[in-house]
Amino acid sequence: MPDVTDVTVPGGAIRRWFLHRLLRTGVRNSKIGLDRLEELRRHNAQYDLRFGKVDRRLTRTRVDVGGSAEWIVAPESAGGRTLLYIHGGAFCLRFPNLHAALAGRWCRRLGAQALMVDYRLAPEHPYPAALDDCIAAYRFLLARGVAPQEIVVAGDSAGGNLALALLQSLRTAGEPQPRCAVLLSPVADFTLSSASLFSNSERDPMFTFQRLAELRLLYAKPEQFLDPGVSPLYGEFAGLPPLLFQAGEIEMLRDESVRAAARARAAGVMVEVEIWRSMAHVFQALPLPQAVAAENRILDFIARHTGWTVSARSQ
């Protein structure tokens, strides 16, 4: 097993309680079923508008990368430093402002630009459409002359799944790897066999086992669940770049990070895994002091492996 760092950051208890209550009411206990997906998408768009406060100093530009994507450029962006960000959303949802805000904050402090992949969504476009779009976006960067040593791949939740699957696909194809990767609560195993799915079933403010079981069927067929492109936990990790996993202590998907990190460590990959006390799924995108602390640790990891400088957090 990898060395797991348990991270405790004080503060924000009242705000955390409010946000978790909001998630439990609006997401976990939502009355909108997956049979009303368009309604669910509209519902979640309201969360995106509420919490996705994008810095007005960022420039956002649509770009064709063999699929759809968005350039995010900060006033500090310089040179070839590039973050390839793959958003979460259970493979079937988008939160464009929430994720642009997150990637934009990283870009400002790293002096980087971000390419955020707007991959095709399930169930209209099941596996492997989303993965194909992520591979196309990475190859787009290389074709533009961005050196792989100047690329950092990052993803959260379903995007973390796609980030890992992307790295493993590049390995299989013999293509160059990015410098490092950041994985925020990645979905790694479609067989739903992680212990935390059961031990955290009551604590998680966002998911239920039933909803996770239903969501996976929108993206992949049961006979595909052991395919590494669907469940990268079962893929080959040897030769992957340094990996940072962050997950929340109380989320059902917590052990996905621990198990994937263990596979990576056993394959000789440099890996770090952090479990954040009292935090839920992709807490890094929420207005919490723990999210600020997690950002600092993420950017420190990136700086250590790329040589990029990190500036103080802007207001």
N, C-alpha and C positions, 0 to 999 in steps of 0.2 A: 504494500500500500504506500502511496506517496505521503510525505510529510504534509499534514493539513494544518494551516494556520487559522486558529480561531480568533476572529477580530471583534473586539468590543469597543464601540465608540459611544460615549454618553451623550445625552441631550436629545431634544426633539420628541420626547415621549408623548406629549399631548398631540402634536401634529401627526406622529406615527399612528396613534390610536385613531384619529380622525380619518386618515388616509386608508388604513386597513378596514375601518368600518365602511367607508365609501366603496372600497373594492368588494367587500363581502356582500354589500347590498346590491351594487350595480353590476358585478361580474359573476361572483360565485353563485349568488342566489337569483340571478337574472331569470325572468320568466320567458325570455326570448330564446326559443330553441333553435338548433342548427337547421331545422327545416324552414326557418324564416331568416336565412342568412343575410339577405339584403337589408332587412330591418335591423339585424344585429350589427351590420356594418355601419348603418346610419347612427345607431345608438353609440357605438364606440367612437365614431367621428366626433361626438360631443365631448368625450373624454380627451380626445386629441386636441381639440380646440381649447379646452380648459387648462390642460397641463402642458401643452406643447408651446411654450413661450420662446419663440425663435428670436435670437439676437438680431436686431435690425441692421447691424453692421455686416451681417453675412450676406453674400450673394449666392442665390440659388438659381441654377440654370439646368433645364432639361437637356439631355443628350442621348443620342442613339448609340448604343454600344453593341448592336446586334440584338438588342432588346432595349428596354427603357431603364434610364438611370438619371440621377441628379447630381450635378457638381455642386459642392458646397465650398465656397471660398471665403476665407476670412481676411480682414485687412492685413493680418500678420503673415498670411500664406506666402511662402517664397520657395523657389527651387522645386525639386521633384518630390519632396516629402508628400506621400499620399496615403491616406487611410481609405481602405476599401471596406465600407460599412454595410453589413447585411442585417436588415431589420427583422425583428420578431413580429409575432401576430398570429401564431398557431397555423402558419402556412396559408391562412385564408383571410387575413385582415391586414390593413395598413394603418399606421399611425405616423403619417409623414412629418407632422410638425414636432411631435415628441422626439422622434429619432433624429430629425435634422437639428433640433436644439442640442441633443446629447452629443452628436458628432461635431457640431459647430463649436461647442465649448472645448472639446479636445483639440480641434484645429487651431483655435486662437492661441492656446497655450503651447502647442507644439510647432507653430509656424507652418502648419501643413494644410493641404487641401483634402477634401473627402469626396469620394465617389460612392454615393448611396444607391445600391441596386434596387430597382423597382421591379422585382421579379414577378412573373405571372403567378396568380393566386389559384389555390385549390378552392372548390372542387372543379371549377371550370378547366383548370390546367393541373392535373395531378402529377405526381412524380413520373419522370425526372425533370419536368419543365422548369421548376424553380432552380434546381441545381444547374441545369444547362445554362440558365441566364446568368448565374453567378460565375460560372467558368468563362462565359463569353465576356463578362465585364472585366475579369482579371486579364484575359488575353487582349482586351481593348487597351488596357493600361500598358502592357508590354509593347503592343503595336505602336503606341504613341511615344515610345522611347523612355518610359518610366522604368528605371532599373528595378529588378525584384528586391534588391537590397534597400530600396527606398519605399517599399510597400509594406504596410502593416494591415493585416486582415483582422476585422473585429465583427462580432455578431452577438445578438442576444436572443435567448429562447429558441424559436424556430430558426432564427438567423444564426445562432450558435451552432445548431445542427448543420446548416448549410455551409458555415465556415469550415467546420471540421471535415465535412464531406468534400468540400472544394480542395482542401489541402491533400486529402487522400487521393482524390482524382488526379491532381497535379503529380503526385508521387507515382501513381500508376502509369501516367502518360510520359513520365520522364521530363516534365517541365520544371522550370526553376521555382523554388519556394519563396514566399515573402520572407522578410526578416524575422517577423514574429507574429503571434496571433493572440487576441484577447477574446475570451469566451465567457459571456455573462449568462449564467444559468442555462446552458445549452440543453436541448432535448437530444439525448444521445442514444436512447434505447426504446424503440417502438413496441417491444414486448411487454413493457410496463412491469418490469421485474425488480425495480429498485426498492429497497426496504423503506425509504422515506416516503414513498407513495402511500404507505399504510400508517407509518408512525406519525406522519404530519397531516393525516387526512382531516383532522378536526382543526388544526392550527392554521393551516394555509388559508388566507383570506381571499384567494383568487380562484382556486381550482377545486373540483371534486374529481374523484376517480372516474365517475361515469362520464363527466364532460371530457376528460382527457381521452378516455377510450373512444368516445364518439368523434372527437376532433381528428384523431390519427387516421380514421377511415375516410376522411375527406381528402387526404393527401396520398395515401398508399393503400394497396390491397393487403390483406393478411399474409398472403404468400410472399410478399415483398418485405415483411417486417425485419427479416434477418439480412437483407441486402445492405451492405455497408453504406451505400448511397442514401438509404433511408435511416438506418441505425448505425452511425459511424463508430459506435462502441465496438462493433464487430469487424471494423476495418483494420488496415495495417497502419501502425503509428510510426514505425521506424523511418527515419529520414525527415520527419516533420520538424519545423522550426520551433523555437522556444514558445511554450504555451502558458498563458495565465488564465486560470479558472476562478471566477467569483460566483458564489451562490449564497442565498439567504438561509439562515438556520431553520426557519419555520416553513419553508416551502416544500411542497411535495416532490419537486424535481431536484432537491438538494443533492441526493446521492448520484444523480447522473454525472455531475461534475467530479465527484470523488472517484467513481468507477472509471470514467474516461481518463482522468489524470493517472490513475494506477496503471492502466494499459499503456499510456504514453511513457510513464517512468520505466516500466518493465522493458519497453522497446528502446530505451536509451535516450529518450527525448528529455531535454531540459524543461521541467514543468513546475509550476507553482499553483497551489490551490488554496483558496481562502473561503472560509465559511463565516458569514457575518451574523453575529448574535442578534436575534429578535427581528431579522429582516425577512421580507417576503420576496417574491419573484421579481427580478429586474428592478430592485429598489434603486439602482443607480440612476434611473430616469425620474425619480420622484424628488420633490423639494424637501429633502431631509439632510441633516448634518452628516449622516452616515454616507449619503451619496457623494457629498463633497470629499469626505475622507477616502472613499473608494476611488473617486476620480484621481486623487493625488497618487494613490498606489498604482493605479493603471498607468498613469503617465510616467511614473518613475520606472515601471517595468519596461515601457516602450523606450524610454530614454536610455536605460541600461543596455538594451539590445540593438539600438539603432545609432546611438551617439547624438541623437537630436537633443537640443536644449529644451527645457520646460520653463515657461514664464509663470509668474504668480497668477492666481485666478483673478480674472477681471470681474467687475461688478456690473 
